[in-house]
Amino acid sequence: MNQKIRPFLMLVPVLAIGSSLVLSGCATSPTSANTVRRSETGQAHTFERGEVIFVRQVTIEGESEGLGGLAGGAMGLALGNLVGGGRGRDVARVGGTIAGAAAGTAIERGVTTVAGVEVSVELESGEIVVVVQAADEVFDVGDSVRVIRRADGGVRVVQ
């Protein structure tokens, strides 16, 4: 095997593992019934009791913060560096970087997409609120719930 190619072939698994670790670190949960942000601790929240009047399963779209594109672009560059020589290698590097960045961004969005639930609640005050959150708790029509309002305006529904 060509001595120039060997170091780059050894780099590919490292980049693949590294990018998967970066992407899994990006998978953050949106507002959910059972997970709170660190910034919410020690803060006073208010809640109101209510009854679930409608439940619908939804998909919460994933996000791309750029880490997937960065990792994918680096992998594409490394792979493009293995192709040909001279101008051909330059073209392969650019193409690999662009294709890798696009693939990395798509993977990041896929990894951060989560199942969600839209819960409509009629509060004791008569107000009806609709909350979309991660589907980490099961709600049925008629359930008695609490709607918790954070100081920053965020809301979650818990049983």
C-alpha positions as CSV (number, residue, x, y, z in Angstrom):
1,M,0.0,0.0,0.0
2,N,1.2,3.5,-0.8
3,Q,3.0,5.0,2.2
4,K,1.3,8.4,1.6
5,I,-2.2,6.8,1.7
6,R,-1.7,4.7,4.8
7,P,-1.9,7.6,7.4
8,F,-5.1,8.9,5.8
9,L,-6.7,5.5,5.9
10,M,-5.9,5.3,9.6
11,L,-7.5,8.7,10.0
12,V,-10.9,7.8,8.5
13,P,-12.1,5.5,11.4
14,V,-10.9,8.1,13.9
15,L,-12.9,10.8,12.1
16,A,-15.9,8.5,11.9
17,I,-15.9,7.7,15.6
18,G,-15.2,11.3,16.5
19,S,-18.0,12.7,14.4
20,S,-20.5,10.2,15.8
21,L,-19.6,11.2,19.3
22,V,-19.9,14.9,18.4
23,L,-23.3,14.3,16.8
24,S,-24.6,12.2,19.7
25,G,-23.6,15.1,22.0
26,C,-25.8,17.3,19.9
27,A,-28.9,15.3,20.5
28,T,-30.6,17.4,23.1
29,S,-34.1,16.9,24.2
30,P,-36.6,19.7,23.7
31,T,-38.9,20.6,26.6
32,S,-40.2,17.4,28.1
33,A,-42.2,16.3,31.1
34,N,-39.3,14.7,32.9
35,T,-36.2,16.5,31.9
36,V,-35.4,20.0,33.0
37,R,-32.6,22.4,32.0
38,R,-29.9,23.1,34.6
39,S,-30.9,26.8,34.5
40,E,-34.3,25.8,35.8
41,T,-33.0,24.6,39.1
42,G,-33.5,26.9,42.0
43,Q,-36.0,29.0,40.0
44,A,-39.6,29.6,41.1
45,H,-42.1,28.2,38.6
46,T,-45.9,28.5,38.7
47,F,-48.4,25.8,37.7
48,E,-52.1,25.4,37.2
49,R,-54.1,22.2,37.2
50,G,-56.1,21.2,34.2
51,E,-57.6,18.3,32.2
52,V,-56.3,16.9,29.0
53,I,-58.9,17.4,26.2
54,F,-56.8,16.4,23.2
55,V,-53.6,14.5,22.5
56,R,-51.7,14.1,19.2
57,Q,-48.4,12.5,18.4
58,V,-46.0,14.8,16.5
59,T,-42.4,14.7,15.3
60,I,-40.1,17.5,16.6
61,E,-37.8,18.5,13.8
62,G,-34.1,18.1,14.4
63,E,-31.6,21.0,14.6
64,S,-28.3,21.6,13.0
65,E,-25.8,23.6,15.0
66,G,-23.1,23.1,12.4
67,L,-21.1,20.4,14.2
68,G,-22.4,17.7,11.9
69,G,-21.4,19.7,8.8
70,L,-18.0,20.4,10.3
71,A,-17.4,16.7,11.2
72,G,-18.7,15.6,7.8
73,G,-16.7,18.2,5.9
74,A,-13.5,17.0,7.7
75,M,-14.3,13.4,6.8
76,G,-15.0,14.3,3.2
77,L,-11.7,16.3,3.0
78,A,-9.8,13.3,4.4
79,L,-11.4,10.9,1.9
80,G,-11.0,13.3,-1.0
81,N,-7.3,13.5,-0.1
82,L,-7.0,9.8,-0.9
83,V,-8.0,10.3,-4.5
84,G,-5.6,10.9,-7.4
85,G,-3.0,13.5,-7.4
86,G,-2.4,17.1,-8.5
87,R,-5.5,18.9,-9.8
88,G,-7.6,15.7,-9.4
89,R,-6.9,15.5,-5.7
90,D,-7.8,19.2,-5.3
91,V,-11.1,18.6,-7.0
92,A,-11.7,15.5,-4.9
93,R,-10.9,17.4,-1.7
94,V,-13.4,20.2,-2.5
95,G,-16.1,17.8,-3.6
96,G,-15.5,15.5,-0.6
97,T,-15.6,18.5,1.8
98,I,-18.9,19.7,0.3
99,A,-20.5,16.3,0.1
100,G,-19.3,15.4,3.6
101,A,-20.6,18.7,5.1
102,A,-24.0,18.1,3.5
103,A,-24.2,14.5,4.8
104,G,-23.0,15.5,8.2
105,T,-25.7,18.2,8.5
106,A,-28.4,15.7,7.4
107,I,-27.1,13.2,9.9
108,E,-27.1,15.8,12.7
109,R,-30.7,16.8,11.9
110,G,-31.7,13.1,11.9
111,V,-30.1,12.4,15.2
112,T,-31.8,15.4,16.9
113,T,-35.3,14.7,15.5
114,V,-37.4,13.2,18.3
115,A,-40.9,11.9,18.9
116,G,-43.2,14.5,20.5
117,V,-46.7,15.0,21.8
118,E,-49.1,17.9,21.4
119,V,-51.2,18.1,24.5
120,S,-54.3,20.4,24.7
121,V,-55.2,21.1,28.3
122,E,-58.3,23.0,29.7
123,L,-57.1,24.8,32.8
124,E,-59.2,25.3,35.9
125,S,-59.3,29.0,34.9
126,G,-61.1,28.0,31.7
127,E,-58.1,28.9,29.5
128,I,-57.1,26.2,26.9
129,V,-53.4,25.8,26.3
130,V,-51.6,23.6,23.7
131,V,-48.1,22.4,24.6
132,V,-45.7,20.5,22.3
133,Q,-43.0,18.6,24.2
134,A,-40.9,15.4,23.9
135,A,-43.0,12.3,24.2
136,D,-41.5,11.0,27.5
137,E,-44.8,10.7,29.3
138,V,-48.1,9.2,28.1
139,F,-51.2,11.4,28.2
140,D,-54.8,10.4,27.6
141,V,-57.9,12.5,27.2
142,G,-59.4,13.1,30.7
143,D,-56.0,12.9,32.5
144,S,-55.6,15.4,35.4
145,V,-52.3,17.3,34.8
146,R,-50.3,20.2,35.9
147,V,-49.1,22.9,33.4
148,I,-45.9,24.3,34.7
149,R,-44.8,27.7,33.5
150,R,-41.2,28.7,33.7
151,A,-40.0,32.2,34.5
152,D,-38.8,32.5,30.9
153,G,-42.3,31.7,29.5
154,G,-41.6,28.1,28.7
155,V,-44.3,25.5,29.5
156,R,-44.4,21.8,30.1
157,V,-47.2,19.4,31.1
158,V,-46.8,16.7,33.8
159,Q,-49.1,14.3,35.5
